[in-house]
């Protein structure tokens, strides 16, 4: 059986999660790439091909929309559905971290 797409399951990859998160405020693709690299201190880098392919897929699923153009760049914003998907995936990620903390005997507050 073929693995289902994150756009079908709502179980987002890290890059999809971060790109969708960035669209909670109107933003263009180049800014998203820069902000992701900056906010993750270089741990996650999204290249142009991944960025614009992901934006196209997010738009096709109805999770983001093009809202305007600014300086020749398209601004994207999350839809209500996109926000709900992101919140659900965030809750899933928190549950995974909670399980890991329990099993590893650690907490995110620097425990261990």
C-alpha positions, -999 to 999 in steps of 0.1 A, spaced: 0 0 0 14 34 -10 22 59 17 -4 87 19 7 123 14 10 147 43 -16 168 23 -40 139 28 -31 129 64 -23 162 79 9 147 94 32 174 81 69 172 74 90 197 92 94 219 61 56 218 54 49 226 90 73 256 91 62 269 58 25 267 68 33 283 101 50 312 84 18 320 65 -1 328 96 8 364 86 9 374 49 44 366 36 62 359 3 83 328 -4 117 344 -2 109 358 32 97 323 44 130 307 33 150 334 52 128 333 83 129 295 86 167 294 84 170 323 108 144 310 134 159 275 134 195 289 136 203 272 104 191 237 114 164 238 87 170 253 53 144 253 26 156 258 -9 136 275 -37 124 243 -54 110 229 -21 96 263 -11 76 269 -43 66 233 -48 53 233 -12 35 266 -16 18 253 -48 6 221 -30 -5 241 1 -25 263 -23 -40 233 -41 -52 218 -8 -68 250 2 -45 255 32 -31 288 19 -42 315 -6 -25 341 -26 -37 374 -11 -17 402 -28 14 411 -46 41 432 -30 71 445 -50 65 418 -76 63 390 -50 31 371 -42 20 372 -6 5 340 9 -17 336 39 -30 305 57 -67 298 54 -89 288 84 -85 251 72 -47 255 70 -46 270 105 -67 241 118 -44 215 101 -13 232 116 -28 233 151 -38 196 148 -3 187 137 12 208 165 -8 189 190 4 156 175 40 168 178 35 178 214 21 143 222 52 128 206 75 150 226 56 141 258 60 104 251 97 109 244 102 129 276 84 102 296 105 74 281 138 93 283 131 107 318 136 142 306 117 174 303 120 203 278 129 226 308 164 212 308 157 181 330 174 148 328 
